[in-house]
Amino acid sequence: MKSTHSLDIFIEGWGRLGQSWGISKVMAEIHALLYVSRDPLTLEEMSDKLMTSRSNISLNVRGLVDLGVVKKVIVRGERKDYYTAEDDIGKVAKLLAFAKKRKELDPAMEIVDHAINQLDPGANEAEEAEFVIERLSELKRHMDFVNAIFHAFVGAEIDLAGLANVIKIKEERN
């Protein structure tokens, strides 16, 4: 009985944390349930255990599969779809971080780049434009730094020269 209570605490807690990672509460609860389940589960089993509608479970499982943190598995002799969680929690963290970056940091970087490229100060606005360029350039340096750190975290290809330049600029400013 104690292990059931512990699982409930974990699943509910993981669900509350999910929004911090850029996924819904239900998505995080599904991932938690699958992560601590020894055997793959069907949509119906997840729906029963989480007391959520099957359609809600189905929609959220599809999102988790798209993120790569849940996978559909074949259970021999069964016609239903079964699912299991990625068991490499480091990989899960990287996949969720990448999804959050793609959703939040990348669009912000595009906006700043676009704004910098569109600045065309007229003779009357040169001083104001210089101030805006300075501010946006500083913001871009910070975003480039965060982006470089992110790529180091996920093990993606790193632009070492760009990272060195960002670090050099950061050191000069401090």
Phi, psi and omega per residue, in radians:
M1 nan -0.630 -3.137
K2 -1.109 -0.664 -3.108
S3 -1.169 -0.595 3.085
T4 -1.098 -0.762 3.117
H5 -1.109 -0.740 3.109
S6 -1.084 -0.732 3.106
L7 -1.098 -0.734 3.107
D8 -1.063 -0.739 3.120
I9 -1.080 -0.794 -3.135
F10 -1.106 -0.850 -3.089
I11 -1.093 -0.789 3.122
E12 -1.135 -0.754 3.125
G13 -1.129 -0.751 3.117
W14 -1.085 -0.676 3.112
G15 -1.081 -0.745 3.122
R16 -1.136 -0.610 -3.131
L17 -1.299 -0.401 -3.064
G18 -0.913 -0.687 -3.123
Q19 -1.102 -0.524 3.077
S20 -1.156 -0.441 -3.107
W21 -1.659 -0.006 3.119
G22 1.558 0.276 3.056
I23 -2.154 2.813 -3.098
S24 -1.285 2.877 3.107
K25 -1.028 -0.784 -3.119
V26 -1.136 -0.719 3.100
M27 -1.015 -0.810 -3.121
A28 -1.144 -0.666 3.107
E29 -1.146 -0.714 3.092
I30 -1.077 -0.810 3.128
H31 -1.043 -0.769 3.134
A32 -1.065 -0.803 3.141
L33 -1.049 -0.820 -3.134
L34 -1.176 -0.629 -3.117
Y35 -1.102 -0.635 -3.107
V36 -1.699 0.074 3.101
S37 -1.581 2.230 -3.140
R38 -1.137 -0.673 -3.081
D39 -1.955 2.670 3.053
P40 -1.038 2.653 -3.105
L41 -2.113 2.666 3.040
T42 -1.545 2.943 3.073
L43 -1.050 -0.681 3.141
E44 -1.112 -0.756 3.139
E45 -1.107 -0.731 3.106
M46 -1.116 -0.741 3.134
S47 -1.046 -0.781 3.130
D48 -1.120 -0.813 -3.067
K49 -1.218 -0.583 -3.105
L50 -1.691 -0.038 -3.138
M51 0.907 0.869 3.137
T52 -2.301 2.663 -3.095
S53 -1.090 2.619 -3.140
R54 -1.082 -0.657 -3.137
S55 -1.141 -0.665 3.093
N56 -1.153 -0.741 3.105
I57 -1.082 -0.822 -3.108
S58 -1.020 -0.826 -3.141
L59 -1.054 -0.787 -3.094
N60 -1.293 -0.590 3.075
V61 -1.114 -0.730 3.115
R62 -1.018 -0.741 3.092
G63 -1.094 -0.709 3.113
L64 -1.175 -0.636 3.075
V65 -1.128 -0.759 3.111
D66 -1.059 -0.620 3.102
L67 -1.290 -0.358 3.139
G68 1.584 0.167 -3.114
V69 -1.699 -0.163 3.050
V70 -2.325 2.518 3.099
K71 -2.311 2.584 3.085
K72 -1.428 2.366 3.140
V73 -2.200 2.725 3.113
I74 -1.677 2.260 3.040
V75 -1.919 2.016 -3.059
R76 -0.964 2.277 3.117
G77 1.491 -0.027 -3.133
E78 -1.923 2.508 3.113
R79 -1.666 -0.349 -3.118
K80 -1.323 2.756 3.044
D81 -1.437 2.401 3.092
Y82 -2.078 2.665 -3.080
Y83 -2.356 2.628 3.080
T84 -2.464 2.729 3.131
A85 -1.548 2.615 2.963
E86 -1.046 2.211 -3.071
D87 -1.576 -0.153 3.076
D88 -1.508 1.689 -3.035
I89 -1.133 -0.478 3.045
G90 -1.125 -0.727 3.093
K91 -1.132 -0.705 3.104
V92 -1.053 -0.814 3.135
A93 -1.026 -0.749 3.137
K94 -1.154 -0.736 3.136
L95 -1.122 -0.735 3.122
L96 -1.189 -0.685 3.101
A97 -1.112 -0.737 3.130
F98 -1.091 -0.735 3.131
A99 -1.120 -0.727 3.135
K100 -1.156 -0.707 3.106
K101 -1.081 -0.816 -3.120
R102 -1.070 -0.599 -3.088
K103 -1.451 -0.547 -3.006
E104 -2.028 -0.920 -3.050
L105 -1.301 -0.795 -3.097
D106 -1.011 -0.836 3.110
P107 -1.107 -0.646 3.118
A108 -1.112 -0.724 3.115
M109 -1.121 -0.682 3.117
E110 -1.113 -0.715 3.131
I111 -1.084 -0.818 -3.124
V112 -1.128 -0.787 3.103
D113 -1.025 -0.804 -3.133
H114 -1.085 -0.752 3.140
A115 -1.098 -0.750 3.126
I116 -1.099 -0.775 -3.114
N117 -1.189 -0.422 -3.107
Q118 -1.555 -0.191 -3.124
L119 -1.156 2.158 3.134
D120 -2.406 1.471 -3.054
P121 -1.203 2.260 3.007
G122 -1.391 3.005 -3.116
A123 -1.037 -0.607 -3.106
N124 -1.352 -0.367 -3.031
E125 -1.941 0.251 -3.027
A126 -1.025 -0.768 -3.113
E127 -1.161 -0.757 3.116
E128 -1.120 -0.768 -3.131
A129 -1.110 -0.673 3.123
E130 -1.086 -0.728 3.106
F131 -1.097 -0.799 -3.132
V132 -1.122 -0.751 3.116
I133 -1.060 -0.739 3.127
E134 -1.082 -0.788 -3.134
R135 -1.139 -0.829 -3.126
L136 -1.160 -0.621 3.109
S137 -1.150 -0.678 3.088
E138 -1.136 -0.752 3.086
L139 -1.065 -0.748 3.125
K140 -1.086 -0.714 3.107
R141 -1.062 -0.738 3.113
H142 -1.125 -0.764 3.133
M143 -1.128 -0.708 3.095
D144 -1.089 -0.664 3.114
F145 -1.113 -0.843 3.112
V146 -1.056 -0.737 3.133
N147 -1.093 -0.732 3.125
A148 -1.140 -0.733 3.102
I149 -1.098 -0.747 3.112
F150 -1.011 -0.841 -3.122
H151 -1.091 -0.597 3.071
A152 -1.157 -0.682 -3.136
F153 -1.128 -0.807 -3.069
V154 -1.470 -0.074 3.105
G155 1.328 0.364 3.116
A156 -1.346 3.000 3.104
E157 -1.110 2.282 -3.066
I158 -1.929 2.379 3.020
D159 -1.483 1.614 -3.046
L160 -1.074 -0.677 3.129
A161 -1.136 -0.737 3.115
G162 -1.136 -0.734 3.117
L163 -1.109 -0.768 3.120
A164 -1.064 -0.688 3.125
N165 -1.152 -0.743 3.126
V166 -1.103 -0.781 3.138
I167 -1.123 -0.747 3.129
K168 -1.043 -0.799 3.125
I169 -1.093 -0.736 3.131
K170 -1.074 -0.737 -3.121
E171 -1.166 -0.688 3.138
E172 -1.119 -0.569 -3.078
R173 -1.357 -0.392 -3.075
N174 -1.557 nan nan
